[in-house]
Amino acid sequence: MRIIYNSVIPVKGFMAICICGLIFVRNEYREQFNTSPLYRNHEMIHAEQQKELGYIFFYILYVLEWIYRLIFHTKTAYRGISFEVEAYNNQNNYNYLKTRKHFAQWRKQ
C-alpha cells in the first residue's frame, strides 16, 4: 500500500484518506499515523471496500449515503456511513482483513 504524505489531502481536520488504493496522510499526522497500526488498518479496510465494489461505484455509494445521512441524521452523517461503521468497528482487529466477508459493510456488525 502506497502512502503519500502532503498538506492538502485530506482536508484539514482529517488524518488520512484512501483514494483508489492510495493512502493520503496530512503531514501534521505523519508520526501519529506511522506509530499506530490502528490508522493504517482503518484505511486498509477502506481499500478492500473500494476494490470489492470498484472505485467509482464505491465513491458514488459513499457520497449518496453521506448526503442521505447529512439530511436525515445530521449529527452522525460521517460516522454513520456503512463504510465508516465497518472500518471503525474493526480498526483494532489487525486480523480482520484475513477473515472479512464480502460486502461486510452491509452486514450486521
C-alpha positions in Angstrom: 0.0 0.0 0.0 1.5 3.3 -1.0 1.3 6.2 1.5 1.6 9.8 0.3 2.3 12.5 2.9 1.1 16.0 2.0 -0.5 19.1 3.3 -3.6 19.2 1.0 -5.3 15.8 1.0 -7.3 15.0 3.1 -8.9 18.3 4.1 -7.9 19.8 7.4 -9.3 18.1 10.4 -8.9 14.6 8.9 -5.7 12.5 9.3 -5.9 10.1 6.3 -8.0 9.1 3.3 -7.8 6.1 1.0 -8.3 7.1 -2.6 -8.1 4.4 -5.3 -5.9 2.2 -3.1 -3.5 5.1 -2.2 -3.4 6.4 1.3 -3.0 10.1 1.7 -1.9 11.4 5.1 -1.6 15.0 6.2 1.9 16.0 7.1 1.0 17.0 10.6 -0.2 13.5 11.4 2.8 11.6 9.9 4.3 10.5 13.2 0.9 9.6 14.7 -0.1 7.6 11.6 3.2 5.7 11.5 3.4 4.8 15.2 -0.1 3.4 15.4 -1.2 0.5 13.2 -4.8 1.3 14.0 -5.0 4.2 11.5 -3.3 2.1 8.7 -5.7 -0.8 9.4 -8.7 1.6 9.1 -7.5 2.8 5.7 -6.7 -0.7 4.6 -10.3 -1.7 5.3 -11.5 1.1 3.0 -9.0 -0.1 0.4 -10.7 -3.5 0.5 -14.1 -2.0 0.3 -13.0 0.0 -2.8 -11.5 -3.0 -4.5 -14.6 -5.1 -3.8 -17.1 -2.6 -5.2 -14.9 -0.9 -7.8 -13.6 2.6 -7.1 -16.2 4.6 -8.9 -19.2 2.6 -7.6 -17.7 2.8 -4.1 -17.4 6.6 -4.2 -20.9 7.0 -5.7 -22.4 4.9 -2.9 -20.3 6.6 -0.2 -21.3 10.1 -1.3 -25.0 9.2 -1.7 -25.1 7.6 1.8 -23.3 10.6 3.2 -25.8 13.1 1.7 -28.7 11.0 2.9 -27.3 10.9 6.4 -26.4 14.6 6.3 -30.1 15.4 5.6 -31.7 12.8 7.9 -29.1 12.1 10.6 -27.1 15.4 10.7 -25.1 14.6 13.9 -24.0 11.2 12.7 -23.6 11.8 9.0 -19.9 10.8 8.6 -19.7 8.2 11.4 -22.9 6.6 10.4 -21.9 5.8 6.8 -21.8 2.0 6.5 -18.3 2.0 5.1 -17.1 4.0 8.1 -19.0 1.9 10.6 -17.2 -1.2 9.3 -13.8 0.5 9.4 -14.2 2.0 12.9 -15.7 -1.2 14.3 -12.8 -3.3 13.1 -9.8 -1.0 13.1 -8.5 -2.6 16.3 -8.7 -6.1 14.8 -5.4 -6.5 12.9 -6.5 -9.9 11.5 -9.9 -8.5 10.3 -8.9 -8.3 6.6 -8.0 -12.0 6.6 -11.5 -13.0 7.7 -13.6 -10.2 6.3 -16.6 -11.4 4.4 -17.7 -9.8 1.1 -19.9 -6.8 1.5 -19.3 -6.7 5.2 -20.2 -3.0 5.3 -23.8 -4.0 4.8 -23.8 -7.0 7.2 -24.8 -6.6 10.8 -21.7 -5.6 12.8 
